[in-house]
């Protein structure tokens, strides 16, 4: 004990925790803790059980709930607690009349007796030699018991769990209900069972085959997936040796009338598992597939003129093959197609259509192969989130028209953080006039909305109130205080799309120049704010490429004189003055001409992009997680978004699909940041009329971006049927429709259906 105590105290000291001596007890053999009495290796009910012994017979549903709440606290000690308490639990239902009968009295007395006889459970030991979980199920309840010991003949109970079976669960087939009892028990005892090897004991022999056989039934497959995190083996034990968990569930049915109906007889049959070779499995699947069975029957029947459909096929040892270029290819029935394509595409490198088809046609063939592969690729979540479309980016340039007067439209942005200066400044608020390109710099201690409002209030008192302010989506610009400032002054606030600085390129370009000037003018990193007036003068007295004039001259009509030496005083144009309105009109024409030339140059490397409509579902690019290599990170958000509003300039208001009342993510995105989930038709599975009519087109240079099945949202379909699609059951990305040719390396392969 002293060694254990020393380890505990050392751990507390390492964590800088202290204990109050008056609240500590050392060397005791019995401890009352949270209603339990803990002794050496054992746990018993504590003093609360005395309240149960003296609990009077409940007079209404409220008192029944009080009794069950107290008894339920000790249910770990009672095997089949849920079944014993079931008559009492019935009285707590909504709109159930209170009627105390013999069943309720029996359950009431049984629970009191079992708890008042001082039941004992052993302490859990993760290093026990033997750990067993015994489970049982009936139409009334599910139960399970955790046992541990040094050997299988000396096991002690650790924990007992049970629950009432719901109306749906009570209708399960007996084997399925027994399996569900295992699932539920392991989940309840999960914190005890994870990380150790244990054995599940059941009286349902059919469940033993779960160790070796798999199932394709969806519900059972989901349950089987839950079991994968546990390390266990299922063993069968006859019901005569499982009375500790089985007897109570059976006694409830002693008075039930036997039901000899055919339905009950069928439901009482256990599942039958048949093992077969892969060759036999393929024969069976082909024989049950309508398309392959018809061809096999034609080949095995009498030769007729109608046997043309079977031309090119052969049956070898009962298996149908397609003869292609002298090689027999296994004809894949519908039920096997998905597995074949997954093996070739998902586990074959996620290559494009032709490469995947070529890989499949090494050994397999089925009608409509290329179309099927295309649809599979279109639903690949990994490709959707990890592959960016190659080639030109979508979205043309949409220049912001210059204002008709100075400071009618201004651009704002924060620059920093920099080294904190002596005056506690850490950031720089940059303001650029859209017409004159005049730049104003304001040092700031923080980037909150209050600091921005103070600067703008000062600016408005000096230069007047602007009509429009353009910013990014920083928290200071989306705050209520900033919005109130703009609305009170009737200022139109434009927010650019998320992570798309090009939308506020005027100030972003100025930021780059400002950083360059500060880096060469600031003598120390902590005095950069003392150089701002000098940097501001340099920016405003340098000719602008778009206006061909300096911002100062465009604003005031003349070039200023500064004390910079003797050479500027010799200039003959320094004292010239022109009407600022005339200069600004000329500057506006020059800006429009420059924007037109820039748009031509920009759009030459772009394409218009997809025109999304309200209701369409898209995915959006995501920023890389910091401190992790961005090369292998997903390029797009896994959660789909829905277009809520179409905005000017190829931008869209998007939001996550509605969830269960939780707040959803919403933002503005440029078209270049989005990728569409296009609704695809799911054609009838019939092979008739299917062919690979697009043979000869090359998809090898196109990595198709995948998608997933659509979320269940009724609003998805609005606006998604622009091309006259009849059905909307799948989703996939939009693909280019350009004509392609088969590449050289696929000349020896056939990609026909």
N, C-alpha and C positions, 0 to 999 in steps of 0.2 A: 504493500500500500504506500509505503514511504516513497518508493521510486515513482509511482504514478502521481502522487501529490507533488513531488518535486518537478515532474514534467509539466504538470498543469500550471504551477506557480511560475515556472520559467517562461512558459508561453505567454502568460499574462504580463510578466515583466517586459518581455520583448515587444509586446504590443502597447506598452506604456499604460496599462490598466491597473487599477488598484482595487482592493477588496476591503470592506468594512469588517473588522474582526467580530463585532457583535452579531453580525449576520452570517457568520461562518460556523460550520460544525465539522469536526474532523474525527475520524475513527469511530463513527457510529455504524450500527448494523442495520438500522431501520430508518427510512426517510419518507415522510409524507410530502408529496410533491404533486401539485396540480390535480388533487383529488385521488391520487393513487398512492399506495403504500409500496415502496420499493425496498426489498431486502436483498440478500446475497443471491444474485442470479434469478430473482423472481419478482413478479409484479402482481399485486392484489388490489381490489377496490379499496378506496380509502374510507374516511368517515362519512362521505356523502351517501354511502350505501345504507347508513342508518335511517336517513330520510326516506329511502325507498321502503324499508321494512315497516315504517309507521305511516306510509302514505294511505290515506283513506280512499275508499272506492270513489272514482270520479263521478261527478253529478252532471257534467256537461262536456261538450267537445273541448272547451278551453282547458278544463282540468285534465282531460285525456292528453292534450298536447303537452301540458306541464309534466305529466308522468313520463310520456315517451321521451321528452327532452332530457330528463334526468336519467332514465334507463338507457337511452341511446348513448350517453357519455361512456357507459361501460360495456357497449355491445361487443368490443373486442374479446371479452371473456365468454361470450355466449354463442355457441354454435347454432346456426340457423335462426339468428335473432329476428331477421325480417319476417320469416314464416311464423314464428311464435307470436310476434307483435301484429301480424296482419289483420286479425279481427279488430284490434284497437285502432290501427291506422285507418281502417275503413270509416270509422266514426268521425275522422277529422276532415273528410272531404267536404267540398263546397255543396251546400244545399242538401246534405245528407241528414235525415232526421235522426236524432239521438235516441238509440234503442239499446239498452244494456241487456244482453242475453247471456246464455251459458257460455257461448264461445268467447265472449269478451271477458267474462269472469275467469275462465280457464287460462286465457292468455295473461291476464293481470296477475293471477296467483303464480303462474309458472315463471314469469319474469322475476317476481319478488323472491321466489324460492331459489332460483338459480344464482341470483346475486347475493343473497343472504347466507348461502352456504360457503362463502369465502372461496370463490373460484380463484385459481392460480394459473398464471401463464409465465413461461420462462423468458429471460432476457434474450434479445436477438444477438446472435454471434455470427459475424460475417465470415469467420474462419471455421465454422462448424463442418464436420466431416460429411454430414448428410443434411441436405435441405430438400424438403418435399412440400408440394402444394397439392392439397386434395380438393377437388371441386365436384359440385353436383348441381343439377338444375331440374326444376319441375315447372309446371305451368303456373305455380304460385310464386316461386322465388328462386333466386340464384344464391349460392353460398360457396365459400372457400375457406380453407384452414391452412395456415403456414405452420409446418412442423420442422424442428431441427433436433439433431442429436449426434452422438458419436457413431452410432450404427443404426441400421434400419429397424432393429428390434427394440430400440431404446429412444423413441422420439417423444418430444414434449411440445405442447402447443405454444406457439409464439403469438399468433394473432388470428382472430376469426372475423370474417366479413360476410355480409349478406345484403340482399336488396330484393324488394318486390319486383316481380316480372310485370312489365307493362302489358297492356291489352294486345299490342302488336307482337311483343316477344312471346307471349303465352301461346301464340298461334304458330310459332316456329316448329319445324320438324324436330323430333327429339334429338337427332344428331347435331343439327344446327344450334339448338338451344344449349346443348352441352358444350359445344365449341364457344358459344358466346359467353358461357359461364367462365370458361378459361380466360378469354380475352378480358372480361370485366375484372376478374380476380387479380390477374397479373397487373392490370393498370392500377388497381387499388393498392397493391403491395409493391408497386414499382420501386419505391425508394429502398425496399429491402432486397429486391431481387436483381437489380441492375449490377452487373460486374461479377456475379457469382454463377456457378454451375448448379442447376437444381433439376428436380424431376417433378413432372405433373402427373398425378395419379387420377384416373377417371374410370368410371364404370361403363363408359361408352367405347366399345372395342373399335368402332369405325374410325375414331379420332386417332388411333395409333398410326394409321396410314398417312396422317399429316406429316409424319417425319420424313417420308420418302416421296410421296405423291403431291403434285401441285394441282390446282383447280383453275378453271377459267371463269367460274362464276364471279361476277364483279364484287358482290358483297363479301364472299369468302376470300377473294383475292385481297381486298382491303384489310380484312382482319389478319390475313396471313402476313401482310406487310407490317402491321403493328407488332406482330410477334418477333420480327427479325432482330429487334434490339435486345432480346433476351437470349440467354444461353441455357437451353433446357431440352429435355427429352420427355416425350409423352409415353406413359406406360398404362396398360389396362389392368384393372383389378376387379374381379366380380363384385356385383352389388352386395352379396352376402358378407363381403369383407369390408364394405364401405358404409356400414350402418351409422358410423359417427357423423357422416354428412348426408346420408341418404334416407335414413328412417323417417325423419320428420316430414320430408316432402312427400313420402308415400302414404303416410297415415292420413293425410288430408283427403285422400281419394278412396278411403275404404268404403265409404257409403255411396260412391258414384255408381251409376248403372253402366254396365258394359255397353259399348257402342260397336256393333259389328258391321257398320256400314262399309262400303267399298272404299270410300274416301279415307276413312280412318285407317283401314287395313293398309292402304297404299302408303299413307303418311308415316306409318309405323315401320316401314321397311327401311333398312339402313342403306347408305350409299354403297354402290358396288364399284370397285376400282379394277380395271383390266390393264395389264401391262402388255405392250406390243412393241415390235421393232419399228425403226423409222420407216423402213420399206413398207411395212404393213399399215402404218399410220397414213402414209401418202396414198396408198391404194384406197384406204377407207375414205379419205377426204376427197379424192378425185371421184369416187363412186357416188358420193353424196352431193357433189357440186353439179348443178344443172348443165352447165356448158361442157365440162369435161366428160360427164356421164354420157351425154348425147353423142359425142365423137367416139367414145369407147364402144357404145352400142352399134354405131355405124361400122366401125372396123371389125367388130366381132360378128356382125350379121352377114346376110347374103349380099354379094356385090350388086348394086343397082346404079341407075343413072343419078340417083339422089345422093350418092356417096361422095360427090365432089367436095362437100364440106369437110370431109376427112382427109383430103389430099394433103400430103406432107406430114402426116402424123403416123406414128407407129406405137403399138402396145408391146412392151417387153416385160415379161414376168408380171403381167397385170397392171403395169404402170404406164401411163400415157406420156409419150415424148413427141416433141416437134423436131423434125429433121431440118436442120438449117446449115447449108453449105457443107453437107456431108457429116455434120455432127449432131447427135441427138441431144436436145435440150429438154429438161424436165418441164412439163406443162404445170404451172403453179395454179392450184385452185384458189378461189376467192379468199377462203379463210386463211391461206398461208401468204397472201400477197404482202400484207402489211409487214410481217416478219422478215420477208426477203428484202423488201425495200429498206427497212430499218437497218438490216445488216450491211447492205451495200452503201447506204447514204450516211446514216447516223454514226455507224462504226467504220465507215470507209473514207472519212475525211471531209464530209460535207461538200463534195464537189458538185458542179453544175449538172444539168440534165444529161447531156450526152455522155459525160464520163461515168455517171451513175448507171445509165442504161447499158453502157459498154461493159461495166463490171458485172451487171446482172446477167447479160446475155453470154457470159462465159459458161454458165451452167443452167440458166433458167430462161423460161419464156412464158408470157401470157398475153392475151389480147388487150390492147390499149395500154401497153406498158409505159410508153413515153408520157401519155396524158396522166396516168396514175402517178408517175414519178414527179411530174410537175406539180400536181396538187399536194403531194407529200412535202416537197421542198417548200411550197408556199405556206405550209403550216409549221415550219420548223422554228421554234422559239429561240434556239441558240443562234441561228442565222439572223433572225430578226433583230436581236439585241447586240450582236457582235460584229455584223458586217455593215460597212458603210457603202453606199452606192458609188461606183467608180465613174469617172468622166466629169463633165461640167457640172457645177452646182446649180441648183434651181434658184430662181429669184432674180429679177432685173433690178437695176439701180433706180431708186425713186428719190431724186434730189429734193431737198427742202427749198421751196421758193424763197428768194431773199425778200426781206421786208421793204416797205416803201419809205420808212424813216428809221433813223438810228434807234437801236434798243427796242424796236417793235417786237422782235423775236430774239431771245437770248438763249444760250446754251450754258448749262451748269454741270459741274462735275467736281468731285473731291480728288485730290492728289495726295498720296502719302500711304502709310505714315512715314515721316522723316524722323531724324534724331530730335528729341525734345530740346527746344531752345531754352535760353535763360528766362524768357518770358512765358514759358510753358506751352508754347505753340508746337503742335505736332503734325498738323494737316494744313492743306492749302485748298481753298475754295476758288476754282477758276471760273470766270464768267467771260463769255465771248459773244460779241454782238454779231448777229447773223448777216447784217448788211455791210457795216464798215470793217468788220473783223477786229474791232477794238477789243482789247483784252484787259480785264481787271482782275487783280490777285488779292485775296483776303486770307491772312493767316488765321488758323483756328486751333483751339485747344482740343475740341472734340468734333465728331461728325454728326451729332444729334440734330434733330429738327429745330430745336430752340436756337442753336447757334446759327443755322442757315437762315432762319426767319429774321434774326437780328441783322445779319449782313444784308439781306434783301430789303429790309425796312430802311436801312441806311442808303442803299443804292437807289431805292424809289424816291427818297427825299432829295437826292442829288440829280438823278437822271430822268425821273418820271417812271410811271408804272408801265411795264411791258404788256403787250397783248398776249404773248405766248412764251412759255418757258419749256424748254426741252431738257430732260434729264434721263439718267438711267434709273434702275429700279432699286437703288439703295434705300435702306430702311428710313433714312432721314427724309427722303423725297416721297415715300409712301405713307408717312406718318400722318395722323389726323391734324396735327398742328400745321404742317405744311399745306395740307389740303384746305384747311380753313383760311390760311393766309391768302391762298390763290382765289378761293371762292369769294371772300370778302371784297377783293379788289377786281373781281371779274377777269382774272387771268386764266387763260386756257393752258392747262398743264398737260404736256405730252410725255408719256413714259415710253422709252424704247423697249424692245423685246428683251427677254432674259438672255444673258450671256451673248449679246449681239451688239458689241460696242460700235460697229459700223453705222448703226442708226443714229449715233450722236458723234459722227466722225469729226465735226468741226472742232469740238473741244478736245477730243481724243488726240487729234493732230497737234493742237496747241500744247497739250500736256507733254508730248514727246520733246518739243522744243524747249519748254520750260525746264524740264529735268536736265537737259543738256546745258542750258545757260547757268542754272544753279550749280551744277557740278564744277564749272570752270570759274565762277565768280565768288562762291562762298569760300572764305579762308578756313573756316572750321565747320564741322558738321553741325555744331550746335548754335550757329549764328546765321543760318540760311535765311531767316526771316528779315534780317537787316538788309538783304540785297534785293528784296522784292520790288521796291520802287525802281531800282536801276534795271532789273530784268523787265519790268512792265514797260519802261520807256524804250528799251531795246526792241521789244516786240511791236510796239505801236509806232515806231519810227522806221521800221524796216518795210520795204515794199512788199505787198502781197501779190502772189502770182495770179490770183483770180481777178482782183480789182485793178491791178497794175499800179496802184497807189498805196501809200502808207496808210494804216488805219487812222493815224492822227490827222493827216491831211484830209482824208475822206470825211472825218467827223467835223473838223474845225475850218477847213478851207485853206490852211497854210501849213508850212513846215516850221516846227519850233526851233529856236536857237538854244543850244546848251553850251556850257563852258567846257569845250573839248579841245581847245588849242586855237591856232591862228588860221588854219586852213579853211574851216567853215565860214569865217568872216569874209573871205575873198569871193564867196559864191554870189553871183548876180541874181539868182532865183530865190534866195532864201527869204527875202521880204515880199515876194509875190503873194497875192491873195486872190482866191476865186470864191465864187458863191458856193458854199457847201452843198446846197441842194442840187446845183448843176453837177458837182463832182459825184454826188451820191446817185444821181440818175445815170451817169456814165458808168459808175461802178456796178450798178444793178444790171445794166446791159452786159457788161464784161463777165459778171458772175453767171448770168444765164448762158452766155456763149461757152464759158468754161465748163459748166455743168452739162451742157449738151455734148461737148467733146468727151467729157469723162464718162458719160452714160454710154456713148457709142463704144468706147474702149472697154468699159466694164461688161456690157451686155454681149460683146463678141465672145466672151469666155463663159457665158451663162446660157441657160435656157429658161423658158417661162415658168416651168414647174407645174405641179399639180394644183388645180383650183379646188380647194377643199370647200365643202359646204357645211352648214350648221347640222350637227348630228353625226358627222363622220367620225370614225375612230382612228386615232393615229398614235404613233409612239414618238417620243421626243429625245433628242440627244441629252446626255447627262455629263456633267464635269467629272474628270477622274478623281478618285479618292486620293487625297494627299498622302505623301510618304510611301506610296506604293507605285510600282512601275505601271505606267498607263498603257503599256503595249498590250497587255493581256486583259485589261479591264473591259467590261461591257461598254459599248459605245452609246447605247440607248437605254432609257428607263424601262424596266421590266413591266411596270404597271401601265396599262393603256390609258390614253386621254381621249376626251371627246371635244370636238370643236363646238364651242359655245357661241362664238361671234366672229364674223369676218370683218377685219379691220383694214384700213388703207395701207398701201405699201407692202403687200404680200405678207402681212402679219395676221395672226389669229389669236383669239382668246380661247384657251383650252383649259380643261379641268378634268380631274380624275372622274371615272365613272362613279355614280352615286353608290355609297356604302350604307351600312345600317346606322344611319343617323349621325355618323362621325363626320367631322370637318374634313373636307376634301381639298387636295392641293389644286390650285388654280394659278395660271400665269399667262403671259403673252409670249408667243413664239414666232420667229420668222419662218418662212416656208422652207428655208435651207436646213432648219433644225428638226423638221418633221419627216416622218415616213408613214405612208398610208397602210392601213389594214383594209384591203379591198375585199368586198364580199364576193365569193366565188360560188358558182352553181355546183351542187353535188348531184351529178347525173345519176340516172338509174343504174343499178349494178349489172343490168343485163349486158351480155357481151355482144348482142346483136347490134350491128351498125358501128361498132367501135373499131377504129383503126388509128394509126399514127399518121394522120394526113400531113403533119408538119415534118415528115422525114425529109432530110436534106437541108434543113435549117440548122445552123450551128448555134448552140447555146454554150459552147465550151468556154467562151471568153466572158460569159456573164455569170457571176455568182448571184444566184437569186436570193434575195433577202426573205427570210421566212417570217412566219407569224404563227399565232396560236388560235385555238378555237375562240370564238367571240365570247365576251362576258355576257351573262344573262341580264340584259338591260333593254327594256322595251324601246328606249329612245335611240338605240344604235341605228335602227333601220331608216330613220328619217334622213332623207337627202342622200342615201347611199345607192339609189337605184337609177343613177343618171343615164346609164347606158342601156336601159331596158332589160336589165337582168330579171328573170322571172322569179327565182328563188334566192333566198338569202340564208344559207345554212352554214357557210364556212367563211373564213376571212383569210386574206393573203395580201401581200404587197403588190402594188401596181408594177407592171413590167413593160419594158420597151417593146414596141411592135416592129422594129426594123427587121428587114430580111437578112438572114444569115446563111452561110454556106457551110457544108460539112468540112471540118478541118482535115488535114492530111493524115494525122495519126489515127483517125477513125475510119479510114477508107476500107479497112478489112473487117469492119463490124457492121452489122445490120441493126438499125434502131427502129425497125418497123414493128407495129403492134401485131 
